Amino acid sequence: MSMGFLRIQNLTKRFGEVTAVDRVDLEIRAGEFFTLLGPSGCGKTTTLRMVGGLEKPDDGEIHMAERCLVSPAKGVFVKPERRDMGMVFQSYALWPHMTVFENVAYPLKLRRVRRAEMRERTRAALELVGLGGFEERPATALSGGQQQRVALARALVFSPGVLLLDEPLSNLDARLREEMRRELKALQRRVKVTVLFVTHDQMEALSMSDRVGIMNRGRLEQVGAPEDVYYQPATAFARDFLGKVFALAGKIVETNGEECRVELKDLAAPPMCVRAHRIGESPWATGKEVMVAIRPEQISLAKSAGDCKGNVLPVTLQASQFLGDRYEYTVAVGAESRVLTAPASQPLKPGQQIYLELDPAAITLWPTAQ
């Protein structure tokens, strides 16, 4: 894939004294499924609306291929209908007085496509989303999942260069949302359209995206493949927003530049060996207070210390819950309780001492100021 099919440079948007989008720089590749992920109010939807032409930026530029779509400094603003972009909103925005066919055909009607071609392309779009034969049904007579498919067909019927998706799955129930995640990703691969997807749902972002951009307070905190942003967070916000974190306070007692040993605070355990990438300013200084962090699912549980190959942390198993495919264990780590999971094939009894194995390569090290 070529780099920079959709380029966002220094994009800024203010609403009064509030800076909703703060100097965002981003390049999205042709054919890529790119997701902006973040909490409500972080600026992700405002960014998408500026890309689609529904909001005007205060500063910055947006380019699609070699074409400048918006640049306040140059006086350029291409209208939404001339940007070659399809959009699916959270509410789907279907016209209730129109049939399914009329809803999907509407973008072609605006573009004055001939009637025969309009029929052919509309039916092809409905077949693409699994709604062949639904042409004459009222849009309001469909289920939520079917309405979402109609909105997708309408956005794809004119073969846009970019598909903008603003939390399109949020109104579906959990089971249908999981099904639509798979269908939407498979559809994107078939039509090879470039997608800019906005969501606050971590599962959607991690399971569907080629790359993810994590937004916070109008800025991009980190951009990378789902595995990279999850297991190698670049900022404390990215670390804490994605998934759960098992964190321990400690102090560096030894370092050789590539790895170090961290003595854990208030815990009777051997120092932790850490091989971690640096976060912000280098924390690799003897005597510096740090936080050892690891994803809970990267921790292995054992009945004896001899079964562990990496760092060993003795804990007391307080409670156990059977969840079918796994157990959920509550363990006492010093004066605190933490929750971990283990496969159903690894049953353990509450009250016994067990041992946690923390892989040195899976740990990230953070200054306590973070």
N, C-alpha and C positions, 0 to 999 in steps of 0.2 A: 504494500500500500504506500502511496506517495504521501509525504508529510505535508501538513498544512493545508488541507482542502478547505477547512473552515478555520480562519485565523481571527483571534480576538486579542486586541492589543490595548493595554492601559485602559480598559473599559471601566467607566465610573458613572454612578448614578446616585443623585442625592434627592431626598424628599425633605425639603426644609433644611433643618440642621442635622438630619440623619443621613449618613452615607450608607446606602443599602448595598452598593457594589463598589468596591474600593480597589481600583487599578488592577483589574484582573487581566492576566495574560494567559492565553491558552491556544493550543493548536490541536485540531481534531483531524484525523486522517480520513481519506476517502474510504467509505465502506466500513468505518469503525462504529461500534456501539459504545458511546461514551456517556457516562453518567455523572451528573453533579449530585453529590450526596451531602446532606447536612440537616440540622434541625430547622424547625420553623423560624422564619425571620433571618436566615443566614445570607440571603441574597440569591439563592439558586434560581427561583422562579423569575425574579426580576432580570437576571442574566439571560434566561431563555427568552423572555418577552422582548428584550432588546435585540436578540439575534433574529427573532421573528418579525420585528418591526412594530410591535405593539406598545413599546416604550421607546422614548428617545434618550440616548445617553447624554450626560453632561460633558463627557470627554472620552477620548479613545476612538478606536476604529474597529470595524468588523469587515472582513474580506471573505468571499466565497470563491474558491479557485483564484482567478486573476481579477475578479470584480470587487470593487469597493462598494459595500452596501450602505455603510454609514460612517461619517466622519464630521463631527461638529466643526472642527478646525477648518475643513475644506468645504463646508456647506453642502455635504452630500447626505442625502437620506432617501433610500429606495423604499417605495411603498411596500407594505406587506405582500400584496397580491403580485408583486413583480420580483419577489425574492426567490422563486422556485423552491418554496418550502411548504411542506404539509405539517399540520399541527393537530394533535389530539389533546383535548383539555381533560381535566379531572372530572368534569360534569358531562363529558362527551359532546354537549352543545348540539344535539340533533334537533331538527325542526319537527315539532310534533304534528303539524298539519300535512307533512309530506310522507309519502311511502318510503320504504327502504331504498328503492331504485332512485327516487327523486332526490333523496338526501345524498346518495353517493355520486349521482350524476351532476350535482350542482356545480362543483368546480369546473367541470367540462363545459357546462352551459355558460358560465361566466367567460370562459375562454373561446366561446363561439365555435366549439367543435361540431362538426356535422352530425346530424341525428343518427345515421347508421353507425358511424364510428363511436359515438357516445354510447349507444346501446351495447356495442361489442366490448368497449373498454370497461363499462360499468359492470356488466355481467362477469367479465374476467376478474375484476377486482373483488367481487362478491365470492366468486369461486375460490380465489386466493385465500380469503379469510374463513372459508367453510360455510358460506351463507348462500350458496347457489339454490335457487328456487324460492327465496324469500323476497323477491323483488317487489311484489305488490302488497306486502304486509305493511300496516301502519308502523312507524318507527316506535311508537309508544307501546305497541303490543308485544314487544320483545323483552326478554330477560336482560338483566344487567350485563351479563357476559356477551349476549348477542348485540346489545347496543354498543358495547365497546368495539366489537368487530366491525359494525357498521361505520363507526367513527374512524377506525383504522383504514377501512376500504375507501372512505371518502378522502382521507389524507394521502392515500397512495394512488388513487385513480389516475392522476395526471403525471405520474412518474416523477416526483420531486427529487431534487438533488439532496435535500436534507429533510429528515423527519424529526419534528420536535414533539416530545412527549412530556406533558406536565402532570405527573402523578396519575397516569391513566388507570392504574389498578387499585387505587385506594378505596374506591366505592364497592369493591367486590368482597364477598366473604372469603375466609382464609383458604378453603379448598379450591374455589374457583380462581383465586389469585395465584395459587401455586400452579394450576393448570395453564393459566394465561401467561405466566412467566415463560414456560417452556414454549408455548405456541408463538409468542411474540418474538423470542430469540430465533426460533426456527424460521419464522417469516422473514425476519431481517436478513438472515443468511441467504435465503432464496432470492430475494429481490436485490440484495447487495446495496441497500440504501444506507447512507450515513445517518446515524441516529444520535441526537442529543436528548438524553433522558434525564428527567428531574425527579428525585424521590427523597424521602426521609427514611425509607425502609432499607435497612442494611442488607437483608436477605436478597431483596430485589437487585440492589447494586452489585453485590458480590457474585450472584449467580448468573447475571445476564451480561455483564459489561466486559468489553475488552480492556478498558481502562476506567478508572474512577478518579474524580476530582473531589476532594473533601473540602467543603466550604464552611467557614465560621466567621461571623461578623463581617460579611462582605468580601472576605479574602479567601483565596485558595490556600489551604494549609498544606496539601500534598496531592500530587498526581502520580498515578502508577497503576500497574496491573493489580487486580483484586488481591492476589496473594501477597504482593509487596506491601500495599498499604495496610494490610491486616497484620502481617507478621513482622514488618519492619516499619513501624510508624515513625514519621519524621518529627512529629510534635506531640506534646502531651495531650492536646485536644484530639488528634487523630487516634492516639493510643486508647483513650478513654471512651471515645464516641463509638468506635467499632468493637463490638463484642464485650467480653469481660476481661478483667485483668487481675492476676494474682500478684500482689505487690508486697515486698518486704523491705523495711528500712535497715540500713547498715552503713558501714564505714570501710573504705578501702584500706587494707592493711599491707598489701603487697601488689606491685605491678611491674611488668616488664615492657609495657608499651603496646603489646598485642592482646594480652589477657591480664586479668587481675584477680585478686582474692578479696572477697568482701566478708567482713565479720558482721553477722546479723545482730541487730539490736534486741536485747532482752530475750534472746533465744539460745538455748543450750544446744548448739549445732556447730559442726565444723564450718570454717569459712567457705563461702561459695566461690567456686571457680567460674569466671565469667569471660566468655569470648563474644563480645557484643559490638555492634557498630556504634559510633559516637553520636550523641544527640546534642545538637547545639554546640556550646563550648565544651571542650574536652573535659570529661570528668575523671580522667585517668591520673589522679594525683593521690599519693599516699596520705592518709588522714582525712580525705574529703568524704563528707557524708553524702550518700547516694541512696537511690531506691532501685532495688532489683525487681524487674517486672517480667512476667511470662504469662502467656495465655493458659488458662486452666486446663484446656484439652491437651496441652503439650506436657502436662505433668503425669508421670506414671506412678501408680500405687503398688507397693510391695509389702509382704508380711514380715520381711527381715531385711536388715541393712545390707546383708551379703548379696541380695538379689539385685541391688542397684549398681549401676556402672558409672553414673554421673554424680552430681551433687546429691547429698542425702539430707533430708530434713525429717526428724522424728516428730510425729503428731499423734494425738489421741482421737480415735474415731468416736464421735458423739452420737450420730444418728445415721440411719440408712433408709432410703426410700427406693422401692422397686418401681421402675417406669417402663417395664416391658423389655425394650431393647438395651436398657442400661440401668445402672444404679446411680442414685444421687446421694453423695456422702457429705455430711457435715463434720468437719474436723476442727479440733482445737489447736491453733497455732499460737503458742504462748497464751496470752489472755484474750485472744480474739478467735472468732469462729469464721471459717471459710467453707465454701461449697465447691465440691469437685464432682466430676462424673467418671464412671468407669464402665467397661462393657458388662453385660449381664452375665458373662462367663466368669466374672471375677467377684463373687460374693464375699463380703467381709462382715464381721459381727461388731455391732456397737460396743464400746467399752475397751476394745483392744488397742494396743499401740501399733501403728503402722508407719510406713516410711514413704516419703515422697521423693521421687527422683526428678531432679530438674536438669535438663540437658544444658550444658554450658553454652552451646551454640544457639539455643532457642531463647536465651535471656537477653533482654535489653536493659541497659543501664542508664539511669536518669539522675541528674542533679536534683537534690531535694527541693530546690527552688522551683522546679517544674511542677 
